[in-house]
Structures are given as C-alpha cells and as structure tokens.
Amino acid sequence: MNFNDIFKSSFLENVSSISVLDMLLTIVLSFGIGLFIFLIYKKTYRGVMYSAGFGTTLIALTMITSIVILAVTSNVVLSLGMVGALSIVRFRTAIKDPLDIAFLFWSIGAGIILAAGMIPLAIIGSVCIGLMLLVFVNQKSNTHPYMVVLKCESHDAEVKAREFIAKNVIRSTVKSKSAVKGAIEMNIEVRLKKDDTDFINILSEMHGVNSAVIVSYNGDYMG
C-alpha cells in the first residue's frame, strides 16, 4: 500500500456521491417548508405563553432530518451506523399539548419525504396539512371555557358561591375540590355568557369567600 492508496477510500469517493446542487436544493427547500411549518404553528398556537424556541426547532428539525436522510440514501453502511447512533438517544422533554407532537412529526416527515426526492409530495402535503390546521384549530367555539379558582371559609359559603356562579354562567362543572379545617378550595370549569367576567368581582366580595380567580382554560384538565 502506497501513499495514493490511502486516499482511494470509500470516504473520499462518497464526497462526490451527492452533487452540490442536490445539497443546496435540499437545504433551501427544507428551510422553506420548515419556515412554513413554523408560521402555521405560530398562527394556530393556543397556549398561554408562546415559545419562539419551539418554533425555531421545527425549522431546524426539518433541515436536519432532510440532511441526514440525504446522507443515508447515498450510503447503505452509513444508514446502518446512523440507526445505531440514533438508538441511544433519549428524549425526556415533556410535550404537554398533543398538537405540538403533530408539528414535530410533520417536521420530521417533511424532511424525510423531501430528502427522498419526493419534492411535490413534500410541498403539496405540507400545504394541505397547514390549511387543515388553520381551519380546524382556529375554529372558535361559541362558549370558551374558563376556570374559576374559589376559596371559601365554610360549607355554607361554598353552597351560596356555587349557586351564584350557576346563575351567572351557562354551565359549571367542579373539576377538583380540597378541604382543610376552615378552608375550602375548588376549581370550577365554567362557560360564560358573552365572555362577561364581571360576576367574579361580586363573587369575591360575598360573605365567606376568601378569594375568587378566573383564568382562561384550554379544556385539558391536568389534575
């Protein structure tokens, strides 16, 4: 083996296995689709505090997936090594909103399809998914749910407070209740009449009511 034989390796041969045009086209298209996914996520976000970092992750995830799949499709040995490397990765970040999982799979799926050379499927599929999410996620309900956190001193005060709430809302449902000596706390899901929250001021001034708080509620009960 001489010096020239060292450079006649599969590593150097694989450098030219993917053209520069394919690389640039994959990167540009994956960025465009990832940006589209990010804009749809931002438009359909329903949580309390928007996370710009998660939106940026969707763009990066689309690009990273497309680059990885592009490299894997050019080399069978590399694909086997990639499977072994990814099998040791553990993701421990909790995803609270099921819709976030859909966006993550959308980003990964778009990157895979794009790198596989199915460009029309990646673009048309992403547009269809985006339009579907815009239509269904942004569809507003006539009665938006709210959560009333009520703290009372006694059972009598609790009964009067619940009767007052029932008269001023369309529907009320007790989600949780805790009681200790001299204090009762309840979480009540309510559907307001025309989004009128003025009744909470009167409720907080009722005899035996220590405090009354109303917050927007997305319908997912978390214990």
MDAnalysis code that builds the backbone (N, CA, C; Angstrom):
import MDAnalysis as mda
import numpy as np

u = mda.Universe.empty(669, n_residues=223, atom_resindex=np.repeat(np.arange(223), 3), trajectory=True)
u.add_TopologyAttr("name", ["N", "CA", "C"] * 223)
u.add_TopologyAttr("resid", np.arange(1, 224))
u.add_TopologyAttr("resname", ["MET", "ASN", "PHE", "ASN", "ASP", "ILE", "PHE", "LYS", "SER", "SER", "PHE", "LEU", "GLU", "ASN", "VAL", "SER", "SER", "ILE", "SER", "VAL", "LEU", "ASP", "MET", "LEU", "LEU", "THR", "ILE", "VAL", "LEU", "SER", "PHE", "GLY", "ILE", "GLY", "LEU", "PHE", "ILE", "PHE", "LEU", "ILE", "TYR", "LYS", "LYS", "THR", "TYR", "ARG", "GLY", "VAL", "MET", "TYR", "SER", "ALA", "GLY", "PHE", "GLY", "THR", "THR", "LEU", "ILE", "ALA", "LEU", "THR", "MET", "ILE", "THR", "SER", "ILE", "VAL", "ILE", "LEU", "ALA", "VAL", "THR", "SER", "ASN", "VAL", "VAL", "LEU", "SER", "LEU", "GLY", "MET", "VAL", "GLY", "ALA", "LEU", "SER", "ILE", "VAL", "ARG", "PHE", "ARG", "THR", "ALA", "ILE", "LYS", "ASP", "PRO", "LEU", "ASP", "ILE", "ALA", "PHE", "LEU", "PHE", "TRP", "SER", "ILE", "GLY", "ALA", "GLY", "ILE", "ILE", "LEU", "ALA", "ALA", "GLY", "MET", "ILE", "PRO", "LEU", "ALA", "ILE", "ILE", "GLY", "SER", "VAL", "CYS", "ILE", "GLY", "LEU", "MET", "LEU", "LEU", "VAL", "PHE", "VAL", "ASN", "GLN", "LYS", "SER", "ASN", "THR", "HIS", "PRO", "TYR", "MET", "VAL", "VAL", "LEU", "LYS", "CYS", "GLU", "SER", "HIS", "ASP", "ALA", "GLU", "VAL", "LYS", "ALA", "ARG", "GLU", "PHE", "ILE", "ALA", "LYS", "ASN", "VAL", "ILE", "ARG", "SER", "THR", "VAL", "LYS", "SER", "LYS", "SER", "ALA", "VAL", "LYS", "GLY", "ALA", "ILE", "GLU", "MET", "ASN", "ILE", "GLU", "VAL", "ARG", "LEU", "LYS", "LYS", "ASP", "ASP", "THR", "ASP", "PHE", "ILE", "ASN", "ILE", "LEU", "SER", "GLU", "MET", "HIS", "GLY", "VAL", "ASN", "SER", "ALA", "VAL", "ILE", "VAL", "SER", "TYR", "ASN", "GLY", "ASP", "TYR", "MET", "GLY"])
u.atoms.positions = np.array([
    [0.854, -1.196, 0.000],
    [0.000, 0.000, 0.000],
    [0.885, 1.239, 0.000],
    [0.685, 2.101, -0.952],
    [1.443, 3.336, -1.010],
    [0.591, 4.515, -0.535],
    [1.166, 5.692, -0.696],
    [0.502, 6.898, -0.196],
    [-0.797, 7.177, -0.955],
    [-0.808, 6.882, -2.249],
    [-2.005, 7.141, -3.051],
    [-3.152, 6.207, -2.694],
    [-2.811, 4.979, -2.265],
    [-3.864, 4.035, -1.921],
    [-4.649, 4.465, -0.678],
    [-3.991, 5.241, 0.172],
    [-4.662, 5.683, 1.387],
    [-5.863, 6.560, 1.045],
    [-5.702, 7.382, -0.015],
    [-6.761, 8.306, -0.391],
    [-7.799, 7.670, -1.311],
    [-7.555, 6.439, -1.725],
    [-8.550, 5.747, -2.539],
    [-9.485, 4.967, -1.612],
    [-10.194, 5.700, -0.814],
    [-11.086, 5.080, 0.171],
    [-12.531, 5.431, -0.146],
    [-13.416, 4.686, 0.453],
    [-14.840, 4.943, 0.229],
    [-15.260, 6.291, 0.797],
    [-14.516, 6.767, 1.794],
    [-14.867, 8.064, 2.369],
    [-14.735, 9.174, 1.335],
    [-13.608, 9.187, 0.624],
    [-13.398, 10.219, -0.381],
    [-14.283, 10.012, -1.594],
    [-14.592, 8.773, -1.884],
    [-15.467, 8.515, -3.019],
    [-16.887, 9.007, -2.746],
    [-17.298, 8.963, -1.481],
    [-18.647, 9.400, -1.132],
    [-18.799, 10.911, -1.163],
    [-17.662, 11.636, -1.205],
    [-17.732, 13.088, -1.268],
    [-18.458, 13.529, -2.522],
    [-18.253, 12.835, -3.594],
    [-18.869, 13.200, -4.868],
    [-20.150, 12.425, -5.161],
    [-20.608, 11.610, -4.187],
    [-21.809, 10.820, -4.423],
    [-23.058, 11.683, -4.418],
    [-23.005, 12.827, -3.728],
    [-24.114, 13.770, -3.693],
    [-23.639, 15.074, -4.333],
    [-24.339, 15.520, -5.334],
    [-23.934, 16.735, -6.021],
    [-24.210, 17.966, -5.166],
    [-23.473, 19.021, -5.445],
    [-23.651, 20.274, -4.713],
    [-25.051, 20.837, -4.953],
    [-25.570, 20.658, -6.164],
    [-26.911, 21.137, -6.486],
    [-27.965, 20.437, -5.639],
    [-27.816, 19.118, -5.455],
    [-28.757, 18.384, -4.615],
    [-28.697, 18.859, -3.160],
    [-27.478, 19.112, -2.704],
    [-27.323, 19.600, -1.336],
    [-28.019, 20.941, -1.142],
    [-27.725, 21.887, -2.033],
    [-28.309, 23.226, -1.906],
    [-29.822, 23.192, -2.059],
    [-30.303, 22.384, -3.015],
    [-31.741, 22.293, -3.237],
    [-32.448, 21.705, -2.018],
    [-31.852, 20.696, -1.415],
    [-32.446, 20.079, -0.224],
    [-32.472, 21.050, 0.948],
    [-31.365, 21.771, 1.134],
    [-31.283, 22.718, 2.253],
    [-32.278, 23.863, 2.082],
    [-32.353, 24.414, 0.878],
    [-33.255, 25.546, 0.627],
    [-34.713, 25.129, 0.769],
    [-35.070, 23.997, 0.169],
    [-36.462, 23.541, 0.252],
    [-36.847, 23.142, 1.675],
    [-35.932, 22.496, 2.383],
    [-36.243, 22.111, 3.768],
    [-36.398, 23.349, 4.649],
    [-35.601, 24.377, 4.376],
    [-35.766, 25.629, 5.129],
    [-37.117, 26.270, 4.821],
    [-37.502, 26.260, 3.551],
    [-38.781, 26.847, 3.169],
    [-39.960, 26.117, 3.790],
    [-39.931, 24.778, 3.738],
    [-41.022, 24.001, 4.337],
    [-41.016, 24.153, 5.865],
    [-39.818, 24.145, 6.449],
    [-39.731, 24.341, 7.899],
    [-40.257, 25.699, 8.326],
    [-39.975, 26.727, 7.516],
    [-40.490, 28.063, 7.815],
    [-42.013, 28.098, 7.699],
    [-42.535, 27.384, 6.713],
    [-43.993, 27.294, 6.561],
    [-44.623, 26.607, 7.771],
    [-44.007, 25.532, 8.241],
    [-44.499, 24.828, 9.430],
    [-44.440, 25.749, 10.653],
    [-43.366, 26.513, 10.758],
    [-43.218, 27.456, 11.871],
    [-44.324, 28.512, 11.864],
    [-44.641, 29.050, 10.685],
    [-45.688, 30.069, 10.586],
    [-47.062, 29.490, 10.929],
    [-47.314, 28.255, 10.492],
    [-48.583, 27.612, 10.832],
    [-48.667, 27.379, 12.343],
    [-47.552, 26.950, 12.938],
    [-47.527, 26.732, 14.386],
    [-47.802, 28.034, 15.130],
    [-47.182, 29.111, 14.681],
    [-47.369, 30.412, 15.336],
    [-48.804, 30.897, 15.187],
    [-49.408, 30.607, 14.041],
    [-50.775, 31.064, 13.768],
    [-51.800, 30.258, 14.550],
    [-51.522, 28.992, 14.789],
    [-52.501, 28.115, 15.436],
    [-52.201, 27.864, 16.907],
    [-51.206, 28.547, 17.470],
    [-50.838, 28.296, 18.868],
    [-51.980, 28.695, 19.793],
    [-52.319, 27.815, 20.743],
    [-53.446, 28.049, 21.632],
    [-53.049, 28.149, 23.098],
    [-51.768, 28.000, 23.402],
    [-51.325, 28.005, 24.790],
    [-51.311, 29.395, 25.398],
    [-50.850, 29.452, 26.652],
    [-50.802, 30.723, 27.375],
    [-49.559, 31.514, 27.011],
    [-48.397, 30.857, 27.007],
    [-47.132, 31.540, 26.708],
    [-46.502, 30.906, 25.469],
    [-46.366, 31.708, 24.425],
    [-45.797, 31.213, 23.171],
    [-44.282, 31.037, 23.311],
    [-43.777, 29.914, 22.802],
    [-42.347, 29.618, 22.863],
    [-41.733, 29.756, 21.468],
    [-40.948, 30.815, 21.278],
    [-40.298, 31.019, 19.987],
    [-39.235, 29.948, 19.742],
    [-38.662, 29.415, 20.825],
    [-37.640, 28.385, 20.678],
    [-38.197, 27.114, 20.058],
    [-39.423, 26.745, 20.415],
    [-40.031, 25.549, 19.838],
    [-40.306, 25.756, 18.358],
    [-40.745, 26.956, 17.986],
    [-40.983, 27.248, 16.577],
    [-39.710, 27.177, 15.751],
    [-38.610, 27.709, 16.307],
    [-37.327, 27.619, 15.614],
    [-36.853, 26.177, 15.510],
    [-37.171, 25.381, 16.522],
    [-36.812, 23.967, 16.498],
    [-37.482, 23.244, 15.335],
    [-38.694, 23.626, 14.997],
    [-39.396, 22.996, 13.876],
    [-38.663, 23.225, 12.560],
    [-38.134, 24.440, 12.381],
    [-37.355, 24.725, 11.162],
    [-36.074, 23.905, 11.143],
    [-35.351, 23.918, 12.280],
    [-34.095, 23.182, 12.357],
    [-34.317, 21.684, 12.204],
    [-35.400, 21.171, 12.760],
    [-35.675, 19.735, 12.696],
    [-35.944, 19.297, 11.261],
    [-36.656, 20.114, 10.505],
    [-36.909, 19.794, 9.099],
    [-35.610, 19.755, 8.301],
    [-34.742, 20.737, 8.531],
    [-33.470, 20.798, 7.807],
    [-32.545, 19.659, 8.217],
    [-32.449, 19.398, 9.516],
    [-31.562, 18.338, 9.995],
    [-32.007, 16.982, 9.466],
    [-33.312, 16.725, 9.515],
    [-33.827, 15.443, 9.034],
    [-33.552, 15.248, 7.556],
    [-33.771, 16.289, 6.754],
    [-33.540, 16.175, 5.311],
    [-32.062, 15.943, 4.996],
    [-31.169, 16.595, 5.736],
    [-29.733, 16.410, 5.506],
    [-29.301, 14.998, 5.884],
    [-29.812, 14.518, 7.037],
    [-29.458, 13.178, 7.489],
    [-29.961, 12.117, 6.504],
    [-31.212, 12.253, 6.069],
    [-31.780, 11.272, 5.136],
    [-31.066, 11.334, 3.793],
    [-30.674, 12.518, 3.368],
    [-29.930, 12.645, 2.112],
    [-28.600, 11.912, 2.192],
    [-27.944, 12.007, 3.336],
    [-26.674, 11.301, 3.517],
    [-26.888, 9.796, 3.615],
    [-27.956, 9.380, 4.278],
    [-28.232, 7.957, 4.458],
    [-28.558, 7.287, 3.129],
    [-29.325, 7.960, 2.277],
    [-29.719, 7.365, 1.000],
    [-28.545, 7.179, 0.048],
    [-27.440, 7.848, 0.315],
    [-26.282, 7.728, -0.565],
    [-25.301, 6.646, -0.128],
    [-25.518, 6.068, 1.055],
    [-24.574, 5.088, 1.568],
    [-25.302, 4.132, 2.506],
    [-25.315, 2.841, 2.164],
    [-26.004, 1.843, 2.977],
    [-25.290, 1.645, 4.314],
    [-23.962, 1.641, 4.286],
    [-23.198, 1.462, 5.522],
    [-23.467, 2.601, 6.489],
    [-23.540, 3.821, 5.940],
    [-23.814, 4.983, 6.778],
    [-25.201, 4.898, 7.400],
    [-26.156, 4.351, 6.657],
    [-27.511, 4.228, 7.191],
    [-27.554, 3.292, 8.385],
    [-26.797, 2.192, 8.332],
    [-26.757, 1.271, 9.460],
    [-26.108, 1.911, 10.680],
    [-25.042, 2.662, 10.443],
    [-24.391, 3.361, 11.545],
    [-25.275, 4.438, 12.141],
    [-26.062, 5.098, 11.295],
    [-26.954, 6.138, 11.777],
    [-28.051, 5.561, 12.666],
    [-28.579, 4.401, 12.291],
    [-29.594, 3.746, 13.112],
    [-29.035, 3.395, 14.485],
    [-27.816, 2.895, 14.517],
    [-27.191, 2.562, 15.795],
    [-26.932, 3.777, 16.659],
    [-26.548, 4.884, 16.009],
    [-26.265, 6.106, 16.772],
    [-27.535, 6.709, 17.342],
    [-28.606, 6.731, 16.539],
    [-29.854, 7.333, 16.999],
    [-30.579, 6.471, 18.024],
    [-30.252, 5.184, 18.063],
    [-30.948, 4.297, 19.003],
    [-30.569, 4.578, 20.451],
    [-29.440, 5.254, 20.687],
    [-29.023, 5.545, 22.055],
    [-29.510, 6.907, 22.521],
    [-30.166, 7.650, 21.641],
    [-30.648, 8.973, 22.001],
    [-31.954, 8.841, 22.774],
    [-32.064, 9.574, 23.867],
    [-33.282, 9.562, 24.677],
    [-33.807, 11.000, 24.802],
    [-35.078, 11.179, 24.488],
    [-35.702, 12.492, 24.590],
    [-36.619, 12.496, 25.810],
    [-36.321, 13.377, 26.741],
    [-37.056, 13.409, 28.007],
    [-37.894, 14.678, 28.178],
    [-37.938, 15.527, 27.175],
    [-38.744, 16.732, 27.271],
    [-40.221, 16.388, 27.186],
    [-40.988, 16.846, 28.166],
    [-42.425, 16.540, 28.200],
    [-43.167, 17.423, 27.203],
    [-44.004, 16.805, 26.386],
    [-44.843, 17.530, 25.436],
    [-46.250, 17.564, 26.008],
    [-46.707, 18.740, 26.428],
    [-47.997, 18.853, 27.104],
    [-49.156, 18.932, 26.109],
    [-48.955, 19.620, 24.997],
    [-50.027, 19.786, 24.022],
    [-49.890, 18.728, 22.936],
    [-50.899, 17.894, 22.702],
    [-50.818, 16.882, 21.641],
    [-50.571, 17.490, 20.264],
    [-50.987, 18.736, 20.076],
    [-50.783, 19.385, 18.781],
    [-49.302, 19.627, 18.517],
    [-48.513, 19.832, 19.574],
    [-47.070, 20.005, 19.409],
    [-46.429, 18.740, 18.852],
    [-46.933, 17.573, 19.277],
    [-46.417, 16.310, 18.749],
    [-46.697, 16.205, 17.251],
    [-47.877, 16.670, 16.848],
    [-48.211, 16.655, 15.417],
    [-47.253, 17.525, 14.621],
    [-46.881, 18.670, 15.154],
    [-45.942, 19.551, 14.455],
    [-44.551, 18.931, 14.387],
    [-44.139, 18.248, 15.442],
    [-42.838, 17.582, 15.426],
    [-42.801, 16.486, 14.358],
    [-43.829, 15.662, 14.319],
    [-43.884, 14.606, 13.304],
    [-44.004, 15.196, 11.900],
    [-44.695, 16.308, 11.781],
    [-44.803, 16.984, 10.490],
    [-43.433, 17.433, 9.995],
    [-42.647, 18.030, 10.881],
    [-41.303, 18.490, 10.511],
    [-40.415, 17.317, 10.104],
    [-40.449, 16.246, 10.905],
    [-39.618, 15.075, 10.590],
    [-40.080, 14.428, 9.285],
    [-41.385, 14.254, 9.139],
    [-41.917, 13.626, 7.933],
    [-41.625, 14.424, 6.682],
    [-41.758, 15.748, 6.763],
    [-41.473, 16.596, 5.606],
    [-40.006, 16.501, 5.209],
    [-39.118, 16.459, 6.214],
    [-37.699, 16.327, 5.911],
    [-37.353, 15.008, 5.258],
    [-37.978, 13.922, 5.726],
    [-37.727, 12.598, 5.150],
    [-38.225, 12.526, 3.709],
    [-39.454, 12.986, 3.475],
    [-40.027, 12.928, 2.128],
    [-39.240, 13.797, 1.161],
    [-38.825, 14.962, 1.637],
    [-38.071, 15.873, 0.782],
    [-36.731, 15.279, 0.384],
    [-36.008, 14.721, 1.349],
    [-34.696, 14.140, 1.060],
    [-34.806, 12.886, 0.205],
    [-35.958, 12.223, 0.246],
    [-36.163, 11.037, -0.586],
    [-36.421, 11.389, -2.039],
    [-36.494, 12.670, -2.347],
    [-36.680, 13.117, -3.725],
    [-38.123, 13.342, -4.120],
    [-39.061, 13.158, -3.177],
    [-40.479, 13.372, -3.478],
    [-40.857, 14.816, -3.158],
    [-40.297, 15.735, -3.915],
    [-40.477, 17.163, -3.653],
    [-41.938, 17.591, -3.786],
    [-42.650, 17.213, -4.866],
    [-44.071, 17.620, -4.949],
    [-44.909, 17.126, -3.770],
    [-44.658, 15.886, -3.328],
    [-45.405, 15.341, -2.197],
    [-45.120, 16.138, -0.925],
    [-43.858, 16.511, -0.716],
    [-43.491, 17.268, 0.478],
    [-44.151, 18.642, 0.488],
    [-44.168, 19.312, -0.678],
    [-44.730, 20.662, -0.751],
    [-46.257, 20.624, -0.682],
    [-46.876, 19.814, -1.541],
    [-48.341, 19.755, -1.576],
    [-48.900, 19.199, -0.262],
    [-48.235, 18.168, 0.277],
    [-48.677, 17.606, 1.548],
    [-48.596, 18.614, 2.681],
    [-47.512, 19.402, 2.728],
    [-47.363, 20.406, 3.782],
    [-48.420, 21.497, 3.659],
    [-48.715, 21.911, 2.429],
    [-49.743, 22.937, 2.218],
    [-51.110, 22.429, 2.670],
    [-51.431, 21.183, 2.338],
    [-52.721, 20.611, 2.736],
    [-52.831, 20.486, 4.251],
    [-51.759, 20.029, 4.887],
    [-51.767, 19.908, 6.349],
    [-51.903, 21.279, 7.004],
    [-51.181, 22.265, 6.470],
    [-51.260, 23.615, 7.016],
    [-52.651, 24.202, 6.912],
    [-53.299, 24.027, 5.762],
    [-54.655, 24.546, 5.582],
    [-55.640, 23.838, 6.514],
    [-55.458, 22.536, 6.674],
    [-56.337, 21.782, 7.573],
    [-56.220, 22.281, 9.013],
    [-54.987, 22.522, 9.455],
    [-54.779, 23.015, 10.815],
    [-55.352, 24.416, 10.997],
    [-55.193, 25.271, 9.991],
    [-55.733, 26.625, 10.083],
    [-57.258, 26.616, 10.210],
    [-57.885, 25.697, 9.504],
    [-59.352, 25.641, 9.510],
    [-59.880, 25.093, 10.838],
    [-59.307, 23.979, 11.305],
    [-59.871, 23.299, 12.464],
    [-59.364, 23.844, 13.789],
    [-58.085, 24.192, 13.861],
    [-57.540, 24.670, 15.135],
    [-58.058, 26.059, 15.461],
    [-58.159, 26.919, 14.453],
    [-58.615, 28.290, 14.687],
    [-60.133, 28.409, 14.717],
    [-60.826, 27.300, 14.613],
    [-62.279, 27.335, 14.674],
    [-62.721, 27.638, 16.101],
    [-63.312, 28.784, 16.282],
    [-63.666, 29.259, 17.618],
    [-64.996, 28.674, 18.071],
    [-65.018, 28.300, 19.324],
    [-66.251, 27.802, 19.910],
    [-67.095, 28.965, 20.416],
    [-68.402, 28.751, 20.439],
    [-69.293, 29.808, 20.920],
    [-69.115, 30.078, 22.406],
    [-68.707, 29.074, 23.161],
    [-68.518, 29.233, 24.604],
    [-67.113, 28.781, 24.973],
    [-66.244, 29.735, 25.172],
    [-64.861, 29.429, 25.540],
    [-64.789, 29.038, 27.008],
    [-64.109, 27.951, 27.357],
    [-64.060, 27.511, 28.754],
    [-63.135, 28.373, 29.603],
    [-63.526, 28.563, 30.841],
    [-62.716, 29.267, 31.832],
    [-62.681, 28.425, 33.106],
    [-61.703, 28.705, 33.938],
    [-61.573, 28.007, 35.209],
    [-61.668, 29.015, 36.350],
    [-62.576, 28.771, 37.274],
    [-62.731, 29.611, 38.458],
    [-62.080, 28.905, 39.643],
    [-61.125, 29.576, 40.266],
    [-60.472, 29.052, 41.471],
    [-61.102, 29.760, 42.659],
    [-61.854, 29.002, 43.438],
    [-62.664, 29.581, 44.512],
    [-62.171, 29.080, 45.864],
    [-62.000, 30.021, 46.805],
    [-61.593, 29.685, 48.172],
    [-62.650, 30.208, 49.146],
    [-63.223, 29.288, 49.937],
    [-64.284, 29.644, 50.880],
    [-63.884, 29.254, 52.305],
    [-64.635, 29.842, 53.261],
    [-64.355, 29.560, 54.666],
    [-65.163, 28.378, 55.200],
    [-66.359, 28.165, 54.634],
    [-67.243, 27.138, 55.185],
    [-68.077, 26.508, 54.083],
    [-68.843, 25.469, 54.483],
    [-69.706, 24.777, 53.527],
    [-70.855, 25.676, 53.067],
    [-71.390, 26.478, 53.982],
    [-72.489, 27.374, 53.617],
    [-72.034, 28.398, 52.581],
    [-70.836, 28.930, 52.778],
    [-70.301, 29.887, 51.811],
    [-70.066, 29.221, 50.459],
    [-69.655, 27.954, 50.490],
    [-69.448, 27.212, 49.241],
    [-70.757, 27.039, 48.476],
    [-71.824, 26.677, 49.192],
    [-73.124, 26.467, 48.547],
    [-73.630, 27.760, 47.916],
    [-73.547, 28.863, 48.661],
    [-74.006, 30.146, 48.129],
    [-73.172, 30.584, 46.930],
    [-71.851, 30.354, 47.001],
    [-70.976, 30.744, 45.895],
    [-71.268, 29.934, 44.637],
    [-71.504, 28.640, 44.796],
    [-71.801, 27.789, 43.638],
    [-73.150, 28.144, 43.029],
    [-74.125, 28.483, 43.875],
    [-75.421, 28.909, 43.353],
    [-75.298, 30.215, 42.581],
    [-74.485, 31.115, 43.083],
    [-74.283, 32.388, 42.397],
    [-73.593, 32.183, 41.046],
    [-72.592, 31.292, 41.043],
    [-71.884, 31.006, 39.787],
    [-72.829, 30.376, 38.778],
    [-73.666, 29.446, 39.231],
    [-74.580, 28.758, 38.320],
    [-75.572, 29.725, 37.667],
    [-75.937, 30.789, 38.381],
    [-76.890, 31.757, 37.836],
    [-76.240, 32.690, 36.803],
    [-74.921, 32.818, 36.858],
    [-74.245, 33.810, 36.009],
    [-73.450, 33.194, 34.857],
    [-73.485, 31.886, 34.739],
    [-72.773, 31.233, 33.632],
    [-73.725, 30.273, 32.933],
    [-73.312, 29.840, 31.752],
    [-74.128, 28.879, 31.007],
    [-74.061, 27.503, 31.639],
    [-72.855, 27.117, 32.041],
    [-72.635, 25.787, 32.613],
    [-71.448, 25.819, 33.551],
    [-71.518, 25.065, 34.628],
    [-70.400, 24.989, 35.573],
    [-70.200, 23.547, 36.005],
    [-68.918, 23.155, 36.108],
    [-68.569, 21.786, 36.493],
    [-67.391, 21.823, 37.456],
    [-67.541, 21.178, 38.602],
    [-66.445, 21.123, 39.574],
    [-65.398, 20.131, 39.092],
    [-64.170, 20.616, 38.920],
    [-63.074, 19.767, 38.463],
    [-62.268, 19.185, 39.621],
    [-62.113, 19.958, 40.674],
    [-61.391, 19.449, 41.844],
    [-61.842, 20.231, 43.077],
    [-61.663, 19.588, 44.236],
    [-62.050, 20.224, 45.500],
    [-61.146, 19.696, 46.602],
    [-60.633, 20.614, 47.392],
    [-59.812, 20.238, 48.547],
    [-60.312, 21.009, 49.760],
    [-60.285, 20.358, 50.904],
    [-60.807, 20.982, 52.114],
    [-59.898, 20.691, 53.301],
    [-59.626, 21.725, 54.060],
    [-58.948, 21.612, 55.348],
    [-59.790, 22.380, 56.361],
    [-59.427, 22.311, 57.593],
    [-60.218, 22.965, 58.629],
    [-60.250, 24.469, 58.400],
    [-61.455, 24.981, 58.169],
    [-61.624, 26.422, 57.986],
    [-61.333, 26.930, 56.594],
    [-61.119, 26.041, 55.630],
    [-60.809, 26.491, 54.261],
    [-61.224, 25.438, 53.249],
    [-61.872, 25.872, 52.198],
    [-62.289, 25.009, 51.095],
    [-61.833, 25.652, 49.792],
    [-61.193, 24.856, 48.942],
    [-60.721, 25.365, 47.646],
    [-61.268, 24.468, 46.538],
    [-61.803, 25.111, 45.498],
    [-62.385, 24.379, 44.377],
    [-61.914, 24.971, 43.055],
    [-61.786, 24.090, 42.067],
    [-61.544, 24.506, 40.682],
    [-62.791, 24.163, 39.882],
    [-63.443, 25.180, 39.346],
    [-64.719, 25.001, 38.654],
    [-64.576, 25.464, 37.209],
    [-64.867, 24.552, 36.275],
    [-64.877, 24.921, 34.861],
    [-66.222, 25.559, 34.529],
    [-66.191, 26.729, 33.899],
    [-67.423, 27.455, 33.590],
    [-67.435, 27.869, 32.124],
    [-68.634, 28.022, 31.597],
    [-68.866, 28.574, 30.263],
    [-69.619, 29.886, 30.438],
    [-68.973, 30.984, 30.057],
    [-69.511, 32.310, 30.334],
    [-70.604, 32.705, 29.354],
    [-71.390, 33.693, 29.784],
    [-72.389, 34.305, 28.921],
    [-71.768, 35.530, 28.260],
    [-71.477, 35.441, 26.975],
    [-70.901, 36.546, 26.197],
    [-69.563, 37.009, 26.774],
    [-68.789, 36.081, 27.332],
    [-67.465, 36.379, 27.895],
    [-67.506, 37.485, 28.951],
    [-68.565, 37.545, 29.703],
    [-68.723, 38.547, 30.761],
    [-68.148, 37.994, 32.059],
    [-67.090, 38.634, 32.570],
    [-66.426, 38.171, 33.793],
    [-66.678, 39.092, 34.981],
    [-67.630, 40.015, 34.857],
    [-67.884, 40.958, 35.949],
    [-68.422, 40.268, 37.195],
    [-69.057, 39.115, 37.025],
    [-69.629, 38.431, 38.187],
    [-68.568, 37.999, 39.181],
    [-67.318, 37.843, 38.718],
    [-66.251, 37.389, 39.606],
    [-65.938, 38.445, 40.666],
    [-66.182, 39.735, 40.339],
    [-65.968, 40.808, 41.315],
    [-66.976, 40.712, 42.461],
    [-68.218, 40.454, 42.095],
    [-69.253, 40.305, 43.129],
    [-69.015, 39.042, 43.945],
    [-68.591, 37.980, 43.271],
    [-68.335, 36.717, 43.961],
    [-67.250, 36.851, 45.012],
    [-66.196, 37.599, 44.707],
    [-65.075, 37.750, 45.647],
    [-65.458, 38.546, 46.883],
    [-66.570, 39.343, 46.809],
    [-66.995, 40.168, 47.936],
    [-68.086, 39.498, 48.765],
    [-68.501, 38.299, 48.369],
    [-69.534, 37.595, 49.129],
    [-69.001, 37.151, 50.486],
    [-69.907, 37.089, 51.448],
    [-69.520, 36.688, 52.803],
    [-69.055, 35.222, 52.809],
    [-67.908, 34.991, 53.392],
    [-67.361, 33.646, 53.487],
    [-66.468, 33.247, 52.333],
    [-66.356, 34.101, 51.316],
    [-65.475, 33.827, 50.173],
    [-64.169, 34.584, 50.375],
    [-63.077, 33.856, 50.488],
    [-61.771, 34.492, 50.686],
    [-61.205, 35.074, 49.395],
    [-61.357, 34.328, 48.288],
    [-60.848, 34.814, 47.011],
    [-61.531, 34.083, 45.875],
    [-61.579, 34.743, 44.731],
    [-62.150, 34.141, 43.522],
    [-61.328, 34.611, 42.335],
    [-60.788, 33.638, 41.585],
    [-59.922, 33.943, 40.440],
    [-60.463, 33.219, 39.221],
    [-60.468, 33.905, 38.086],
    [-60.910, 33.269, 36.839],
    [-59.773, 33.348, 35.824],
    [-59.490, 32.227, 35.183],
    [-58.402, 32.158, 34.198],
    [-58.905, 31.452, 32.949],
    [-58.290, 31.769, 31.834],
    [-58.629, 31.100, 30.587],
    [-58.196, 29.643, 30.667],
    [-58.973, 28.776, 30.043],
    [-58.780, 27.329, 30.193],
    [-58.930, 26.687, 28.827],
    [-57.938, 25.855, 28.430],
    [-57.966, 25.252, 27.092],
    [-58.714, 23.932, 27.038],
    [-59.291, 23.510, 28.147],
    [-60.094, 22.295, 28.132],
    [-59.343, 21.049, 28.536],
    [-58.006, 21.133, 28.752],
    [-57.209, 19.974, 29.155],
    [-57.033, 19.993, 30.662],
    [-57.709, 19.095, 31.339],
    [-57.613, 19.038, 32.797],
    [-56.337, 18.333, 33.195],
    [-55.552, 18.988, 34.051],
    [-54.245, 18.451, 34.429],
    [-54.185, 18.200, 35.936],
    [-55.116, 17.391, 36.397],
    [-55.089, 17.025, 37.813],
    [-55.650, 18.084, 38.660],
])
